[in-house]
């Protein structure tokens, strides 16, 4: 492959596109996987910074609109209680689809809590998650994260299935 080869420019363009996709996947994974350590250590500003300014975190237990509400969730009693008790937000590998400057990632998460008597840990909840992201001037950020507990309901299964259906809307 030399610069005088007629297919050189095309192959170079294909390689650049593939590299860009790998870099996008890596940046999205780093962003998503920073959620657990930052929320478990109580770094509200880091958690909020994962979202765009008017981003949404829609959990089956409540909906937070905007960075301020997301940051406040980290500061409130239920979450601070989890931290003081001992907790871990654990995420499975994500199925990521990038389409230009937008992306969708689907995964499972577990909230693992230390037992009050200190005798170990237990899984408190397992959820289906859909992360909708956009590329900003500061890198990838979350626009909407939808999380539903996996309790047999169609909505949580639909979130997981949305990873495999192009153009699926966010299940409610």
N, C-alpha and C positions, 0 to 999 in steps of 0.2 A: 504494500500500500504506500504509494508516494503521492505527492501533490500533483503530479502530472497524470496520474491514473484518473480516468473519467468518472469513476465511482467514488473517488476519494471524498469529495464534498458531501455526497449523500451519506456515506458511511460515518463520516465525522458528525454530521447532523444527527443521525440515529443514535450514536454513542452519547452525544451531548444530551439528547432527550432522555435516554435511559439513565444517565448519571443524575440529571435533574430530578427524575422520579424517585430514585434511591435517596437522594438528599432530602426530598420532601417527606418521604416515609420516615426517615431517621428523625427529622425535626419534629414531625407530628408525634412520633412515639416518645421522644424526649419530653415534649410538652405534656402529653397525657400521663406519662409515668412519673412526672414530677408532682402530680396531684396528691398521691398517697403520702409521700414523705412530708410534703408541705402542710397538708391538712392534719396529719398526725402529730406534727410538731407545733401546730398552732400558728403558723405563719400566714395570717389572714391576707396580708398584702400580696404575698406570692401566689396564694390560691386565687385571689381576685384577678391578678395580673394574667392568668391563663386565658381569661375571657376578654372580648372586646368591651369597651366601656358600657354599652347597653346590652351585653350578652345575657342569656337566660340559662338558669340551672333549674330544670323541671324534674323534681323528684316526686315519687308517689306520696311522700309525706309533706310536700309543700313546693311552691314555685318561688324562685328568687329571680327578680328582674334587675339587672345592673350589677356592676362590680361591688357597689356599696352593700347591697343586700347579701351578695355571696360572701363578702368579707365578714359581715355581721354574723352570718351563720357559724363561722369558725369561732367567733367570740362568745356565742351564746351558751347558756347552761347545758343544754343536751350535749353539744359537741365538746365543750370543756370538760364535762363529766366523763365522756369517753376517754379523753386524753389522760385525765387524772387516774382513771381506772386502769388504763393500758389498752391501747387499741392499734389495729393495723388495717388500713384500707388497701387491699391487695387486688391488683388488676391482672386479668388474663391477657395474653397477646391479642392484639386487635386486628381485625380485618379492615384494612384501609383502602379506600378508593379515592384517588386524586383525579379531579377534572379541572384542569387549568389552575385557577386561583381559589378553587373550592375543594373541599374534601369531606368525606364521611368516614368515620371509624366506628366499628361495632365491637363490643367486648362484654365480658362478664366482670363484675367486681364482687368482692366479698368484704364484709365488715367483720373483722375478728376482734372479739373483746376478751380481755382477761377476766376470768371468773372473780366475783367479789371476794370469795374466800381464798383467792390466790392459788388455787389448785390446778391451774392451767388456763387454757383458752377455749373459747367456743365460737363457732360461726354464728353471728347474730343475724346476718341477712346475706343473700346472694341476689344480685340484680343484673338485669340486662341494661346495657348502656348504648346510646347512640350519640356520638359526638359529631356535631356539624362545625366545620372550621373554614376560615378564610385566610388567605395570605394577606398580610398587612405590610406596611413599610417596616414594621418591627419584627416581622416573621409571622408564622402561623399563630392564630388565636381562635379560641372557641367562640362561636356565635350562640349555639344552643347545645346543651347536654341534656338528654332525656334519659332518666333512670327509672326503671320499674322493677319492683321485687318479683322474683321468680316464684310465684305462688300458684301456678297452674292457670292463671288468667291469660286470655288471648293477647292482651296488650303487650305483655312482657315477651311472649314468644314472637310476636310480630316485629318487635324491635330487633331481635336476633335474626329473624328471617329477612329483614330489610337489607342486610349486608349482601344478599344474593339476588336482589331484585332491583335493577336499574330504575331510578326515578321514583322509588317508593316514598310516599309522604311519611312524616313522623307519626307513628301510631299513638293514639291518645288513650 
